[in-house]
């Protein structure tokens, strides 16, 4: 463990679990925040909020994914704003994960507004990567890269480890205060390449060559669809860190240009990780800061309705009240 304590910031966001649907409009609210810490000293908190408003003519799926994308963009914006304030910025979730989520929007519903927001979020993400001061913490990783690697290496599809998460395997095998570098195991390929091999296997591709072809095609699909630089994925790699014996490993994505010495110096500083969760302390703190209660959106929309009605002279109040009414008054939530 290192002796020097660095100024670490973590950025995260939270959104309404459900959109509030009034006649013709879907509403949602989100918050993004940052916490700056040095060791166990909390030095600064930043909290911002945003509103999502979308016509119901668009599908619920488009609204949900656009809402997520809007929040991610706000997170990236805040992360860039605080870069100069700290030595290290932690973001919640992988650098390019939002691209794969955005891929769920159907092509016939993909308008210029969504495309532009994806590109803007991507450009901000690249700036964070190039700063040399940002890493991503993947808290709920579904990675099965170890099993995928063994499938492609051995040319067999009956490898028992294909059904096991890397997090499970490595949490069991790794001692405390150790790091597993995927590059040492997989070479220069991003771990998602091998995770996708397992995903292709689950789609009943029986030929190893077919599995490899499908896996490669899938990882670049969002880059091609949104016309952003696909070589960006090759500039990233991941590690698994076991901070404590009693906690699972923590998966971290980082730019390959970042030296292992610098990365280990940051991760090894005093009080960097929480002994209760095995995650960075700063990320746990910001997670509690940005939390939005489940009923907050309806309360927010109710306040908007009340203030709007109060400004009317009476002639249009009845029509506006109907506009804000629930489609099914018996089931407001």
C-alpha positions as a printed Julia matrix, in Angstrom:
333×3 Matrix{Float64}:
   0.0     0.0     0.0
   1.28    3.46   -0.91
   1.85    6.24    1.6
   0.72    9.27   -0.37
  -2.96   10.25   -0.42
  -4.21   11.71   -3.68
  -7.19   13.96   -4.27
  -9.79   11.57   -5.69
 -13.17   12.5    -7.13
 -16.04   10.23   -8.1
 -18.93   11.08  -10.41
 -22.25    9.26  -10.53
 -25.85    9.85  -11.45
 -29.3     8.68  -10.45
 -32.61    8.92  -12.23
 -36.28    8.31  -11.58
 -36.94    4.56  -11.5
 -40.18    5.21  -13.42
 -41.25    7.97  -15.77
 -44.35    9.88  -14.72
 -46.84    9.7   -17.58
 -49.4    12.44  -17.93
 -51.56   12.91  -21.01
 -49.21   13.31  -23.97
 -45.98   13.7   -21.97
 -43.5    11.56  -20.02
 -41.57   13.23  -17.25
 -38.47   12.18  -15.39
 -35.8    13.79  -13.21
 -32.17   12.91  -12.72
 -29.29   14.07  -10.58
 -25.55   13.91  -11.1
 -23.02   14.53   -8.42
 -19.36   14.48   -7.54
 -17.52   13.96   -4.29
 -13.89   14.97   -3.78
 -11.97   13.15   -1.06
  -8.43   12.81    0.19
  -8.16    9.66    2.24
 -11.13    9.77    4.61
 -11.54   13.56    4.37
 -14.52   14.67    2.29
 -13.43   18.02    0.84
 -16.21   19.0    -1.55
 -19.58   17.9    -2.89
 -21.18   18.98   -6.15
 -24.79   18.16   -7.0
 -26.71   19.03  -10.16
 -30.14   18.06  -11.45
 -31.9    17.77  -14.78
 -35.38   17.21  -16.17
 -36.43   14.75  -18.87
 -39.58   15.57  -20.87
 -40.67   13.53  -23.87
 -43.86   13.13  -25.89
 -45.71    9.87  -25.42
 -45.94    9.48  -29.18
 -42.46    8.0   -28.91
 -42.16    4.49  -27.5
 -41.37    3.85  -23.84
 -38.14    2.11  -24.83
 -36.89    5.16  -26.72
 -37.82    7.41  -23.8
 -36.05    5.16  -21.29
 -32.83    4.81  -23.3
 -32.77    8.51  -24.19
 -33.26    9.33  -20.49
 -30.29    7.11  -19.56
 -28.19    8.71  -22.29
 -29.08   12.21  -21.11
 -27.92   11.35  -17.6
 -24.68    9.77  -18.84
 -23.93   12.9   -20.86
 -24.44   15.02  -17.74
 -22.09   12.72  -15.79
 -19.37   13.05  -18.43
 -19.82   16.83  -18.49
 -19.38   17.07  -14.72
 -16.36   14.74  -14.79
 -14.64   17.04  -17.3
 -15.48   20.1   -15.18
 -13.7    18.72  -12.11
 -10.65   17.24  -13.88
  -8.45   20.18  -12.94
  -9.5    20.0    -9.29
  -8.2    16.52   -8.56
  -5.55   13.89   -9.27
  -7.97   11.12  -10.25
 -11.57   10.96  -11.47
 -13.67    7.82  -11.04
 -16.71    7.29  -13.25
 -19.42    4.74  -12.56
 -19.71    2.19  -15.36
 -17.47    1.5   -18.34
 -16.28    4.28  -20.62
 -18.15    3.04  -23.71
 -20.99    1.13  -22.05
 -23.53    3.8   -23.0
 -22.94    2.98  -26.69
 -24.15   -0.58  -26.23
 -27.21    0.57  -24.28
 -28.03    3.1   -27.01
 -27.88    0.3   -29.56
 -31.19   -0.94  -28.13
 -33.02    1.97  -29.75
 -34.61    0.76  -32.98
 -33.23    2.21  -36.2
 -36.63    3.6   -37.23
 -36.8     5.59  -33.96
 -33.24    6.87  -34.02
 -33.57   10.59  -34.73
 -30.88   13.25  -35.12
 -31.33   14.37  -31.52
 -30.41   10.92  -30.18
 -27.51   10.51  -32.61
 -26.1    13.92  -31.73
 -26.34   13.18  -28.01
 -24.53    9.85  -28.48
 -21.73   11.53  -30.43
 -21.41   14.34  -27.88
 -21.25   11.85  -24.99
 -18.64    9.84  -26.9
 -16.46   12.9   -27.53
 -16.58   13.87  -23.86
 -15.68   10.29  -22.92
 -12.63   10.35  -25.21
 -11.48   13.6   -23.57
 -11.67   11.91  -20.17
  -9.67    8.94  -21.46
  -7.01   11.18  -22.99
  -6.64   13.2   -19.79
  -4.74   10.32  -18.17
  -6.59   11.06  -14.93
  -9.79    9.02  -15.31
 -10.67    5.38  -14.7
 -14.03    3.61  -14.76
 -15.39    1.32  -12.06
 -17.65   -1.44  -13.4
 -19.69   -2.41  -10.35
 -22.1    -4.91  -11.9
 -19.95   -6.5   -14.56
 -21.44   -9.45  -16.48
 -18.02  -10.33  -17.89
 -17.26  -13.95  -18.72
 -14.04  -13.19  -20.59
 -12.15  -16.08  -18.97
 -14.65  -18.63  -20.25
 -14.73  -16.98  -23.68
 -10.96  -17.06  -23.93
 -10.85  -20.77  -23.1
 -13.54  -21.52  -25.71
 -11.59  -19.8   -28.47
  -8.2   -21.09  -27.3
  -9.17  -24.74  -27.01
 -11.68  -24.83  -29.86
 -14.29  -26.37  -27.56
 -17.75  -25.21  -26.57
 -18.13  -27.44  -23.52
 -15.83  -25.43  -21.22
 -17.49  -25.38  -17.75
 -16.25  -21.87  -16.98
 -18.37  -20.3   -19.74
 -21.29  -20.06  -17.3
 -19.24  -18.44  -14.52
 -18.7   -14.72  -14.1
 -15.09  -13.58  -13.99
 -15.98  -11.8   -10.77
 -16.96  -15.09   -9.13
 -13.87  -16.97  -10.31
 -11.39  -14.27   -9.37
 -13.04  -13.36   -6.05
 -12.5   -16.96   -5.03
  -8.93  -17.28   -6.33
  -7.29  -13.91   -5.67
  -5.74  -12.99   -2.31
  -6.16   -9.52   -0.84
  -4.18   -6.58   -2.25
  -3.6    -8.2    -5.63
  -4.45   -7.18   -9.2
  -5.38   -9.35  -12.17
  -4.45   -7.7   -15.48
  -6.6    -8.95  -18.34
  -3.82   -7.96  -20.75
  -1.52  -10.57  -19.19
  -4.14  -13.23  -19.91
  -5.85  -12.06  -23.1
  -3.2    -9.98  -24.84
  -4.26   -6.67  -26.36
  -7.88   -7.67  -27.06
 -10.44   -5.9   -24.88
 -12.05   -8.37  -22.43
 -15.47   -7.65  -23.96
 -14.29   -9.49  -27.08
 -14.1   -12.73  -25.14
 -17.21  -12.02  -23.13
 -19.07  -11.65  -26.43
 -17.74  -15.06  -27.42
 -19.76  -16.53  -24.56
 -22.77  -14.45  -25.6
 -22.46  -15.82  -29.14
 -22.19  -19.33  -27.71
 -25.48  -18.8   -25.87
 -27.05  -18.0   -29.25
 -26.3   -21.61  -30.24
 -23.43  -21.01  -32.6
 -21.66  -24.35  -32.48
 -18.58  -23.62  -34.6
 -15.74  -21.86  -32.78
 -14.97  -19.89  -35.94
 -18.6   -18.8   -36.11
 -18.51  -17.81  -32.44
 -15.41  -15.71  -33.0
 -16.88  -14.01  -36.07
 -20.14  -13.12  -34.32
 -18.32  -11.88  -31.22
 -16.11   -9.53  -33.25
 -19.08   -8.2   -35.21
 -21.08   -7.46  -32.05
 -18.41   -5.46  -30.22
 -18.08   -2.92  -33.03
 -21.79   -2.69  -33.88
 -22.51    0.5   -31.87
 -19.37    2.23  -33.13
 -20.43    1.58  -36.7
 -24.06    2.53  -36.13
 -23.26    5.88  -34.55
 -20.21    6.53  -36.78
 -17.69    6.99  -33.97
 -14.09    5.8   -33.86
 -14.12    2.05  -33.21
 -10.38    2.03  -32.47
 -11.29    3.71  -29.16
 -12.22    0.31  -27.75
  -8.69   -0.96  -28.39
  -7.32    1.88  -26.28
  -9.01    0.47  -23.17
  -8.31   -2.5   -20.97
  -9.48   -3.81  -17.61
  -8.22   -5.2   -14.35
  -9.77   -6.95  -11.39
  -8.62   -5.71   -7.98
  -9.02   -7.61   -4.71
  -8.69   -5.0    -1.98
  -9.78   -7.14    1.0
 -10.18  -10.85    1.76
 -13.79  -10.32    2.81
 -14.97   -8.5    -0.33
 -15.36   -9.46   -4.01
 -13.01   -8.18   -6.68
 -13.56   -4.73   -8.17
 -13.45   -4.42  -11.96
 -11.76   -1.31  -13.32
 -11.41   -0.1   -16.89
  -8.53    2.19  -17.76
  -6.81    3.69  -20.83
  -3.9     1.54  -22.01
  -1.64    4.6   -22.15
  -1.89    4.79  -18.36
   1.13    3.07  -16.81
   0.61    0.19  -14.4
   2.84    2.0   -11.9
   0.58    5.04  -11.83
  -2.56    2.91  -11.69
  -1.24    0.84   -8.78
  -0.11    3.98   -6.96
  -3.64    5.37   -7.1
  -5.31    2.11   -6.11
  -2.83    1.42   -3.32
  -3.17    4.73   -1.5
  -4.47    4.68    2.07
  -8.27    4.4     2.49
  -8.92    4.25   -1.25
 -11.34    1.32   -0.94
 -14.23    0.62    1.4
 -13.66   -2.47    3.56
 -17.41   -3.12    3.57
 -18.01   -3.11   -0.19
 -14.61   -3.55   -1.82
 -15.34   -0.46   -3.95
 -13.65    2.96   -3.89
 -14.78    5.04   -0.92
 -15.44    8.09   -3.11
 -17.8     6.11   -5.34
 -19.78    4.81   -2.36
 -20.1     8.38   -1.04
 -21.35    9.85   -4.3
 -23.78    6.98   -4.77
 -25.59    7.96   -1.58
 -25.44   11.66   -2.51
 -27.31   11.4    -5.83
 -30.01    8.91   -4.84
 -33.54    9.89   -5.99
 -36.59    8.49   -4.09
 -39.0     6.46   -6.21
 -41.96    8.89   -5.75
 -39.97   12.06   -6.3
 -40.88   12.35  -10.02
 -44.61   12.36   -9.35
 -44.13   14.94   -6.63
 -42.07   17.07   -9.02
 -44.69   16.88  -11.81
 -47.43   17.66   -9.29
 -45.54   20.81   -8.32
 -45.17   21.81  -11.98
 -48.91   21.32  -12.44
 -49.78   23.38   -9.35
 -47.53   26.3   -10.27
 -48.77   26.37  -13.87
 -52.43   26.39  -12.82
 -51.75   29.14  -10.31
 -50.54   31.45  -13.09
 -53.66   31.07  -15.21
 -56.6    33.45  -15.04
 -59.12   30.62  -15.08
 -60.11   30.38  -18.73
 -57.58   27.72  -19.67
 -57.22   26.05  -16.29
 -59.69   23.25  -16.96
 -58.04   22.26  -20.25
 -54.57   22.38  -18.72
 -55.66   20.3   -15.75
 -56.9    17.62  -18.13
 -53.57   17.73  -19.94
 -51.7    16.97  -16.72
 -54.17   14.3   -15.56
 -53.26   10.64  -15.48
 -54.61    8.45  -18.26
 -55.87    6.03  -15.62
 -56.86    7.98  -12.5
 -57.35    4.78  -10.51
 -53.65    3.84  -10.97
 -51.5     6.94  -10.68
 -48.25    4.99  -10.22
